[in-house]
Amino acid sequence: MKEENIIKDLCEFMDASPVNFLAVDTVCGRLRDAGFEELDMRAEWSLKSGDHRYVVKNGSAVFAFIVGEGAPSAGFHIISAHSDSPCFRIKPHCEIACEGGAVKLNTEVYGGPILYTWFDRPLSIAGRVMLRSDNPLQPEARTVMFRRPLLVIPHLAIHFNRAVNEGNKLSKQKDMLPVIALDCKESKGMIRKLVAEELDVEPDRIIDYDLSLYSTAKAQVVGADEDMLCSGRLDDLSMVHAGMTALLAEADVKSQNTRVLAVFDNEETGSGTKQGAASPVLEHILRSVIYARGGSERDFMRAVADSFMISADNAHGVHPNYVEKYDPTNHPVLGGGPCIKVNANCKYMTDADSAAVFAEICRRAGVPVQYFVNHSDVAGGSTLGNILTSQIPLRGVDMGAPLWAMHSCCETASCADHIYTVKAFAEFFGM
């Protein structure tokens, strides 16, 4: 893909992917268009060199791979990212009738969003709906995305809280509930009815749902030089897009290694689900690839020993208004290239060996590279890399393109950094 088209494609990808389920749907559509075929973990696999395949887990995680030309013991080249972002999940029996006739929805916070950024903006609903089928153990799963604005979380006027700009603690249960209607005499079952109409099914076919709020603002390029990108969910869908774009760009290049794009879910809540990085899902898939080629358990162990993983989760770019919050000597800037993420307490999987590998990949791709290290007085979070190494002893590096306002309803990135990241990933997948 030409550089000038990468950012346009990223914006289209972001707008089509308001929640984890829709993000995976979008990735799978791109994979199918490129000739990838879906595999079922319940079926027997038979694979040969050059096969393009993918596996979906829970509808919210996807694992795509191109079988290598080498022996079953040849290593894996893996890029991992995650499909979820902080948001608000709609609870069961969610409608709340209020004084004056307004209807609000009962929601629960997912992950760690910057709550204030969700106020006073048009919101809508997207997610997964489970429909009754002939088999109770296999309900029909459908994705839904309301493209029109449906809700708003109104802030209390400053006239009733003159100290609001001096710091105002928010209650997730009281302050953050969205309003969906001003006058609805039959509020009970409103969401079920709306979903049924959108999917063109009878309301009684709906058994349950995983529905979330999202901002209807489109991803867009901003800045005097049009060098910044503003969008929700850049953490971590921008890295999903970069990995997907690189894999598809290099799909016809022969490699001795099996190349893997692993998009997990639930990173924002600790990865401890069947579709998360703390589960054995990736290990099971990698083993299945080895065995489906006639390999042995020893071949799997040899392949892991000869593998490398790039754990791609966005980094923090130095904020021009808060420079003091960052490490004194490591100031990754927006537009300065992808960041290698380092932590002395092993919150990231990076060490000198893996940092050197990624830096050389970037050098070969003509891409600048930066380092992100936390200020020593600030506790940092972890991500996919160190969680995955508790399941599979992989060499690998944690990295990400720098952002401003991570976990805001609208984050900011550099267009150049995204192009740099795609180039680095393509170099890795082309090796």
Disulfide bonds with the S-S distance in Angstrom:
none
